[in-house]
């Protein structure tokens, strides 16, 4: 790779290096967010991914090496919070992709930065490839993966809503089923790059079977808040039904 870059002029070398870093970041994100729909949602709200040396004055030895900062810009505060919460997992995944740095910075996108979507090209290619997969086994595996990601998001929403009481409430759940209610085709247009990227959003309903009548009442009373928190975590769950027994 180094000899290949050496034969290019400076502008070409920078483009190839930039695309290589973005692709490696794309691969790392897929390790941290294994569900394709969730990963695509996260990546679609990242407007910039930069690795730069921090040359600002610091305490200590004057000849100490400048730390390398990994700076990620996002136009969605929830995506930024999600990346911050999983920063150690992301760090290990990036290191596995040969992307090394010393510190993170998660910043909010402003102005024209919001129009940048550097990962759309990778999302679009994956969408095109996945659309050609018709294997029933592949579809079944994808559905299981999606339902697992939805359940994880729902449990996290329960923790945010109920706090320490979430564990006994979730322990009372005997059975969970998911139903796909709606599908939306969303098109994002990047006017500066003169291209668009289309992605599919699926909306789900969750059916819960619980043993205790009090648990059923708690879920019913908190349904709106739970659904809102689940969607805030990137899982498009728009309806919930609670049943007694399994």
C-alpha positions as CSV (number, residue, x, y, z in Angstrom):
1,X,0.0,0.0,0.0
2,X,2.8,2.4,0.9
3,X,4.6,1.8,-2.5
4,X,1.3,2.3,-4.3
5,X,0.7,5.6,-2.6
6,X,4.3,6.7,-3.2
7,X,3.7,6.5,-7.0
8,X,0.7,8.9,-6.8
9,X,0.7,12.6,-6.6
10,X,-0.2,14.3,-3.3
11,X,-3.8,14.9,-4.2
12,X,-4.5,11.3,-5.3
13,X,-2.6,9.9,-2.3
14,X,-4.8,12.0,0.1
15,X,-8.0,10.8,-1.6
16,X,-7.0,7.1,-1.4
17,X,-5.9,7.5,2.2
18,X,-9.1,9.2,3.2
19,X,-11.3,6.5,1.6
20,X,-9.2,3.8,3.2
21,X,-9.7,5.3,6.7
22,X,-13.5,5.8,6.1
23,X,-13.9,2.2,4.9
24,X,-12.0,0.9,7.9
25,X,-14.2,3.0,10.2
26,X,-17.2,1.6,8.4
27,X,-16.0,-1.9,9.1
28,X,-15.4,-1.0,12.8
29,X,-18.8,0.4,13.2
30,X,-20.3,-2.8,11.8
31,X,-18.5,-4.7,14.6
32,X,-19.8,-2.4,17.3
33,X,-23.4,-2.3,15.8
34,X,-23.8,-5.7,14.1
35,X,-27.4,-5.0,13.0
36,X,-27.1,-3.5,9.6
37,X,-30.2,-1.2,10.0
38,X,-28.9,0.2,13.3
39,X,-25.4,0.6,11.9
40,X,-26.6,2.4,8.8
41,X,-28.7,4.8,11.0
42,X,-25.7,5.6,13.1
43,X,-23.4,6.1,10.1
44,X,-26.0,8.2,8.2
45,X,-25.8,10.8,11.1
46,X,-22.1,11.0,11.2
47,X,-20.9,14.0,9.3
48,X,-17.2,13.8,9.8
49,X,-14.5,11.4,11.0
50,X,-11.0,12.9,11.5
51,X,-7.7,11.8,12.8
52,X,-5.4,14.8,13.7
53,X,-2.5,15.6,16.0
54,X,-3.4,17.9,18.8
55,X,-0.6,20.4,18.8
56,X,-2.1,22.8,21.3
57,X,0.1,23.6,24.3
58,X,0.0,21.1,27.2
59,X,1.5,20.7,30.6
60,X,4.6,18.5,30.8
61,X,7.7,18.0,28.7
62,X,8.0,20.4,25.7
63,X,9.3,17.6,23.5
64,X,6.6,15.1,24.3
65,X,4.7,13.6,21.4
66,X,1.4,15.3,20.3
67,X,-1.6,13.0,21.0
68,X,-3.7,11.9,18.0
69,X,-7.3,12.9,18.4
70,X,-10.2,10.9,16.8
71,X,-12.9,13.5,16.2
72,X,-16.4,12.5,15.2
73,X,-19.0,15.0,14.2
74,X,-22.7,14.1,14.3
75,X,-26.0,15.9,13.6
76,X,-27.9,13.8,16.0
77,X,-27.4,14.2,19.8
78,X,-28.7,10.7,20.4
79,X,-26.2,9.2,18.0
80,X,-23.4,11.2,19.6
81,X,-24.5,9.9,23.0
82,X,-24.6,6.3,21.7
83,X,-21.1,6.5,20.3
84,X,-19.9,8.0,23.6
85,X,-21.5,5.2,25.5
86,X,-19.7,2.6,23.3
87,X,-16.4,4.4,22.9
88,X,-14.3,1.6,24.3
89,X,-15.9,-1.0,22.1
90,X,-15.4,1.4,19.2
91,X,-11.8,2.0,20.1
92,X,-11.0,-1.7,20.1
93,X,-12.8,-2.2,16.8
94,X,-10.9,0.8,15.2
95,X,-7.6,-0.5,16.5
96,X,-8.3,-3.9,14.9
97,X,-8.7,-2.0,11.7
98,X,-5.3,-0.4,12.1
99,X,-6.8,3.0,13.1
100,X,-4.8,4.2,16.2
101,X,-5.3,7.3,18.3
102,X,-5.0,8.6,21.9
103,X,-8.2,10.5,22.6
104,X,-11.8,10.9,21.5
105,X,-13.8,14.0,20.7
106,X,-17.5,13.8,19.9
107,X,-18.8,17.1,18.6
108,X,-22.1,18.4,17.2
109,X,-22.3,19.3,13.6
110,X,-23.1,22.9,12.7
111,X,-23.9,24.8,9.5
112,X,-22.6,23.2,6.3
113,X,-21.1,20.3,8.2
114,X,-24.6,18.8,8.5
115,X,-24.7,18.3,4.8
116,X,-21.7,16.0,4.8
117,X,-22.4,12.2,4.8
118,X,-19.1,10.5,4.1
119,X,-20.4,7.0,4.8
120,X,-23.5,7.1,2.5
121,X,-21.5,5.6,-0.4
122,X,-20.7,2.5,1.7
123,X,-24.3,2.3,3.0
124,X,-25.6,2.5,-0.6
125,X,-23.3,-0.3,-1.8
126,X,-24.4,-2.6,1.1
127,X,-28.1,-1.9,0.4
128,X,-27.6,-2.8,-3.2
129,X,-25.8,-6.0,-2.3
130,X,-28.3,-7.0,0.4
131,X,-31.2,-6.4,-1.9
132,X,-29.9,-9.2,-4.2
133,X,-29.9,-11.8,-1.4
134,X,-33.0,-13.9,-1.6
135,X,-31.9,-17.0,0.4
136,X,-34.6,-17.9,3.0
137,X,-31.9,-18.9,5.5
138,X,-30.2,-15.5,5.0
139,X,-33.5,-13.7,5.6
140,X,-34.2,-15.8,8.7
141,X,-30.8,-15.0,10.2
142,X,-31.3,-11.3,9.4
143,X,-34.6,-11.3,11.1
144,X,-33.2,-13.0,14.2
145,X,-30.4,-10.4,14.3
146,X,-32.8,-7.6,13.9
147,X,-35.1,-8.9,16.7
148,X,-32.1,-9.3,19.0
149,X,-31.1,-5.7,18.4
150,X,-34.7,-4.5,19.0
151,X,-34.8,-6.4,22.3
152,X,-31.5,-5.0,23.5
153,X,-32.8,-1.5,22.7
154,X,-36.1,-2.2,24.5
155,X,-34.2,-3.5,27.6
156,X,-32.0,-0.4,27.7
157,X,-35.2,1.7,27.4
158,X,-36.6,-0.2,30.4
159,X,-33.4,0.6,32.4
160,X,-33.7,4.3,31.6
161,X,-37.4,4.3,32.5
162,X,-37.5,2.1,35.6
163,X,-34.0,2.4,36.9
164,X,-33.0,-0.3,39.4
165,X,-36.5,-1.7,39.2
166,X,-36.0,-2.7,35.6
167,X,-34.4,-6.1,36.3
168,X,-37.3,-7.7,38.3
169,X,-39.7,-6.3,35.7
170,X,-37.8,-7.8,32.8
171,X,-37.3,-11.1,34.6
172,X,-41.1,-11.4,34.7
173,X,-41.3,-11.4,30.9
174,X,-42.1,-14.9,29.7
175,X,-42.3,-14.5,26.0
176,X,-41.5,-11.8,23.4
177,X,-42.7,-11.6,19.8
178,X,-42.1,-8.9,17.1
179,X,-44.3,-7.9,14.2
180,X,-43.3,-5.6,11.4
181,X,-46.1,-3.0,10.9
182,X,-44.8,-0.5,8.4
183,X,-41.9,0.0,6.0
184,X,-40.7,3.4,4.8
185,X,-38.3,4.3,2.0
186,X,-36.3,7.3,3.0
187,X,-34.1,9.2,0.6
188,X,-31.3,11.5,1.7
189,X,-30.1,13.9,-0.9
190,X,-26.5,15.3,-0.7
191,X,-26.7,18.4,-2.8
192,X,-23.0,19.2,-2.6
193,X,-22.0,15.8,-3.8
194,X,-25.0,15.7,-6.3
195,X,-26.1,12.3,-5.3
196,X,-28.7,10.6,-3.1
197,X,-28.8,7.6,-0.8
198,X,-32.0,5.6,-0.1
199,X,-32.5,3.4,2.9
200,X,-35.4,1.4,4.2
201,X,-36.9,1.9,7.7
202,X,-39.0,-0.8,9.3
203,X,-41.4,-0.1,12.2
204,X,-42.2,-2.8,14.7
205,X,-44.8,-3.8,17.3
206,X,-43.6,-5.7,20.4
207,X,-45.9,-8.3,22.1
208,X,-44.9,-9.1,25.7
209,X,-46.3,-12.0,27.8
210,X,-45.8,-11.5,31.6
211,X,-46.8,-13.6,34.6
212,X,-47.5,-11.0,37.2
213,X,-50.5,-8.7,37.0
214,X,-48.6,-5.9,38.6
215,X,-45.9,-6.1,35.9
216,X,-48.6,-6.0,33.2
217,X,-50.0,-2.8,34.8
218,X,-46.5,-1.2,35.0
219,X,-45.8,-1.9,31.3
220,X,-49.3,-0.6,30.3
221,X,-48.8,2.6,32.3
222,X,-45.3,3.3,31.0
223,X,-46.0,2.2,27.4
224,X,-45.6,5.6,25.8
225,X,-42.4,6.5,27.6
226,X,-40.9,3.1,26.9
227,X,-41.7,3.3,23.2
228,X,-40.2,6.9,23.0
229,X,-37.0,5.8,24.8
230,X,-36.7,2.8,22.5
231,X,-37.0,4.9,19.4
232,X,-34.5,7.4,20.8
233,X,-32.0,4.4,20.9
234,X,-32.5,3.9,17.2
235,X,-35.1,1.0,17.3
236,X,-38.3,1.9,15.4
237,X,-40.8,0.3,17.8
238,X,-44.1,2.1,17.5
239,X,-46.6,-0.1,19.3
240,X,-46.7,-2.5,22.3
241,X,-49.2,-5.1,23.6
242,X,-49.0,-6.7,27.0
243,X,-50.5,-10.2,27.6
244,X,-51.0,-12.3,30.7
245,X,-49.3,-15.6,30.9
246,X,-47.1,-17.4,28.3
